[in-house]
Amino acid sequence: RRNDSGKYAPLRHSPAPSDNRIHPGRDEGPLRHNAFQYRAEGPAHTPFLHSCHRPRQSAGRIPPPPANAGPTARGCAVPLPPAGLWPHQSADTFAFGACSILNHLKVDYLVFGSESDNIDYIKNIVNIEDNKKYQEKVKELLDNGINYPTALSKALKDFNINLSDSSNDLLGISYVKALKKLNSKITPITIKRTNNYNDKTLTKYITSATSIRENINKRSIKKYVPKDTYKCLKEKKYFIEDYYPLLKYKIMSEINDLNKYNDVNEGIENRIKKVIYESNSYDELIMNIKSKRYTYSKIKRILLNILVGFTKEDKEKNKEINYIRVLGFNKNGKNYLNKIKKGCTIPIYTNFNKNLEYELKVTSIYDESLIKEEIKNIIICD
């Protein structure tokens, strides 16, 4: 939030006061954390963190930033996930849910990592996507069997725009698009991404999540992750491959009813039916389904929708964010939430309740042993 001096700065490595420790709630299962971060400078600052969960099907169990995770985590007052139905959807859907939460909380600035670090470039692309000729070109390409990301890139070339294939820039476009759709007053700001998102090599200072997942079973990652994260990963870790027998059973038991699940369209259910019996692993199933029309990412989303039972009907019932879940907060965060909730038009939950039924179901699929802890103690605060 804006302070009296009106100054803002991206949250990087400025330490927080010792009494401002953030106390995380339970981790969210097979999800990892990206973060929109900003920090107001000055005596009246209110550090704020919106921690956005994006599924990484190959990820191990990586918890929220612990209390000793370093100044970035400690300087943030409120970590939040998008509501349970939103994280494992397409970039546009995910970004709309995340930005809706920020909008409800009357946040002023949205800061996200970007390879180009050029907000004008991102805004220009979003404006072009409203152009009728552009939309017609995209439709034409899709009708010819081109997948959606490639269709967008090819259509933009007609407007002399070379679309970056960098994941953070692409997600940034979705963020700005969501803010525009919401008619939000939030100002988007980019932070330069200094390492390769898909780099599989562990690096000394800032290493990619991909490199951690790639090396987690090959060598020690102790010096690359927070202490609590390392301890958690040593005790228990899960990969999407561990759930393949459950996924395969569910597909086979509902073989003629797969099109009820979200994103199952364009006949992809027929390809799944054709190859499920001969596919002996998660990756093998994806490669057997994959085609020019169906991207690797889309197939992973579809399989996750089937695994957790997320249907098209579920999506229709949840077109808008209808609650905000708080994972944890420090003293500043508590004061901010107490202030903002009076004018917030949707409920803010700080403990588990029946309205979080979907999140309970997904957590149960991930690890049933987490359920008692999930219900018992979501928030710990000073």
N, C-alpha and C positions, 0 to 999 in steps of 0.2 A: 504494500500500500504506500501511497505517497506520504512523505514526511513533511514537516513544516518548511524545510528549505526547498522541497520539490526535487531533490536529487535522487538519482537512481544509479545503480551499478550492477552489472552481472555478478552473481555470486560465484566466486572462484575459490580462493584460498584464504579468505579473511576469517580469522578465528572468532568464534562466538564467546560470549561471557561464560564463565564456568558454571553459573547457575541456570544456563539456558540450554541444558542438555535435552536432546530429543529422545523420547522413549518410544521405541517402535512397538506396534502391535504384532500380531502373528503374521508370519509370511503368507503369501497368497498362492502357494502351490507352485505349479510349473510355469511361473511367470517371471520375467525379469523386469528391472526397473529402468526406465528412462526418466529424465526429469526436466521440467520447465523450471528454471530457477531465476529469481531476481531478488535483489536485496536493496532496500532503501538505505542511504547513508545519513548519518546524523543521530542525535540523541533520541529522537522519537521513532527510530526505525522499527518496522515489524518484519523480520525475516519470514519468508514464506516459501514453501516447497510444494509443488504439485507433482507427485510421483506417479507417472503413468505406466501402467502395466501393459506390456505387449508380449504375447505368447512367443516363446522360442521353443519349438517342439523338441529341439535337441538339447535344451538346457537342463542342467542339474537344478537342484533346489537352492535358489539364491534368495536369501531373506532381505527385508528392507534394511536401509542403512542403520547399523547398530550405533549405540551411544559412543563407542570408541572408534567409529569408522573414519574419523578425521574431521577437519574443520568444515568441509562442505556439508556433510550431514548434520553436524552439530549446529551450524548456522541457520538451519531451516526449521521453521516453527510447526508446520502442519503438512505431513505427507498424506496424500489422498490417491486412491485408485479410481479410475472410471467405474461406473456401476457394472455389476457382474456380467451382464449380457454383451457389453461393448468391446472389451479388450481384444478378443480373438476374431474381430471382423476386419474388413478391408480398411486401408489407410484412411479413406474419406469418412467411413462410418466411425472408426476409432477416434479420429481427430474431432469430429462433431461432438461426440460424447465428452471428450476431455475438455474441449473449449466451452461446452455448455456448463460444465461444473465451474470453470474459472469465471464464466460470465455471471452465474448465480452468486458467486462469492465476491463479485464486484472488484475483481483484480484489474489493475491498470495496465500492466505489461506482461506479455508472454515472451519468454526467451527460450530459444531452441537452438540446438547445434545445427550447423550448416556447412557443407563442403565449399560452396561458393561464397558464403558469408556476404551475400548480396540480396538484401530484402527487396530492392527495386526490381531485380530480375525475377524473383518469386512472385511479387505482386503483378508484374506484367503478364506472366503466364496465366495467373488466375483471371485477369481481365480478358485475355484472349479466349479463355474457355467459355465465356459468355457470348462469344461471337457466333452468329447463326451459321456462317460458312464453315467455321471450325467444327461445330457440332455435326453438321451434315457430313463433313469429311470423315469424322470419327465413326459415324454410323455406317458409312460406306465401307470403311476398312473392317469394321466388326462383322458386317454382313458377308465379307469375303473370307472370313475365318481367321482374321488377325486377332491376336489376344489384346486385351485392353491396354496394358502399358505400352506395347509397341504401336498400337493405333494412335494413342495420344502423342507419342514422339513423332510419328510420321506426319500427323496433321499439323503439328506445330512448325514443321519445316516449311510449310506453305506460308508461314508468317515470319520466316527468317529467324526462327528460334530453334537452337539446338538444345533439346531437353537433356539435362544431366541425368545420368542413370545412377547417381549417388543416392543412397537410401535416405539420408537425412534431408537433402534438398527436396526429394519427392514427398517425404512426410511433411516438410515445411510448407509445400504447396497446399497440402490437405489442411494444415492448420489455418493458413491464411484464407483458404476457401471457406472453411467453417466459420471463421470470424465474420466474413462477409455475409454468409447466409444468415447468421444470427443478428446481423446489423449491430455488432458489438462495438463498444468503445475501446476495447482492449487494443493496445498498440503492440504489434509483433516486432521482435528484435532478434537478430541472428548472432550466434557466437561461432567463430571459426572452429570447425572440427579439424584437429591437427593430426589425427591418425586415421588409418584406413579401417573403416567399419568392418570389412570382411577379411582383414589381415589375420592369418592363422599363426603368426609368430608372436610369442610373448616379448613385450618390450619393457624396458626398465621403469619408465615413469608412468605413461598412460598406455595401457594395453586394451585391445578390443575385447568385447564379450565373446566374439567368435574365437579368439585365440585361447581364452580361458576354457571354453567348451571343448575346443579341439585338443587341448593338452591335459584335461582334468584326469584322465585315466592313463596318461603316458608319463607324466613327471610331476614334481611338486609345484603347486601353484601358490604356496604359502605366502610368498612375498608379493604376490600380485593382487591379493584380495584382503578385505578387512578380517580381523582376527575371528570375529563371530561367524562370518561367512565361511571361513576355512574350517572352523570347528564343526559347523553344520554339515558341510560337504563331506567331512571325514566320517561323521556318524551315519549319514543316510543321504543318498542322492538318487534321483529318479530321472529317467530319460523316456522320451516318447516311445521308444522301441519296447520298453517294459510293458506298455499298455497294448501292444499289438494283438496279443491273443484276445483281449477283451473287445478291441475294435473289430477284429475279424469275426468274432462270434456275433457281435451286434449287427454287422452288415449281413452276414449269412442268415440270421434269424429274421431280418426285415428286408430280405432281398427284393421284394416286390413293392416296397413302400419307402424307398430311399428318397424319392423326390419330395417328401414332406420336410426334409431338412433344409435349413437355410443355405443358399448358394448352389444347391443341387439343381441345375437347370441345363439347358442346351444339350440334353441327352447324355450328360456325363454319367448319370446313373447306369446307363447301359454299358459303358466302358468298365465301371466298377464291378457290375455283375459278371462281366465277361472274364475278368482277370483275378477276382478275389480268391477263387479256389486254388489257383496256381501260384499265388504270391505268398511267400513264406516269411516275409519281413516287412516292416513299415516302409523302408526305402524301396524295396522291390515293388511293393504295391504302387507307390507314387510313380516310379519309372514306367511301370506297365500302363498306368493311366495317362501319363503325360503326352501331350501333343502340341501342335502349333497353337491351337486354340486355348488349351488348358495349361496355364503356367504352373510351375512347381509351387509357388506361394499360394495360388488359389486352391490347388489340390490339398495342400496341408490344412488350409482353413476349412475346407469341406469335411475332411476326415475328422478334424477336431470338433466341428459342429455335430457330426454323427456320434462321436464318442461321448460328448456331454449332453446329447439330446436337445440341441438348440434348433428349433424348427422355424419354418417361415411364419407360422402363426405366432410364435414367441416374439419374433422381430416386429410383426405388425402391432402387437400389444405394447411394444416398448420402443416407439419411434422417438420418444423424448426422454431425457434424463429425468427420473422421477424421485431420486433421492441422492444424497451425498453421504458417502461412508468415510469416516475419519479413521486412519490407522494409528495415529498417535499425535501428541502435541507437547510443546513445552509451555512455559509460563506465558510467553508472548502469544503463542498460538491459542492458548486457552482464552486469553483476554480478547483476541481477535474474533474467535468463534462466538463468544458470548455477545459480542457487539453486533456481529453480522447476522446471526441467526434470527434476530427479531424482524429483520426486513427480508429474509430469504423466503422465497415462495415454495420451496420444496423442503422436506425434512432433512435434518443433518443427524446421522446416526453415529454415536460413539460407542455403542455396544451391540452385541448380536441380537437380532430379533427376527420375527417371522417374515418380515419384508425382505430379508436377505436369503430367502429359501434357495434361490438359484446358486448363490455363492456357496451355501452349505452343501448343495449337491455336488458341485464341481470339486470342492475341497474333499468331500467324501471319496470321490473317484480317485483323486490324487493320492490321498493317504488318510485312511479312516481314523488313524490314531491321533490326527490333528483336531478332530471334531470337538472333543471335550475341552481342549485348550482354547479352541476358537470361540466356543460358546461362553466358557468361563471367564475369559479375560482378554478382551480385545484391546483395551486402552489402559496403559499405566502412565500416570502423570504425577508431577510433584504436588 
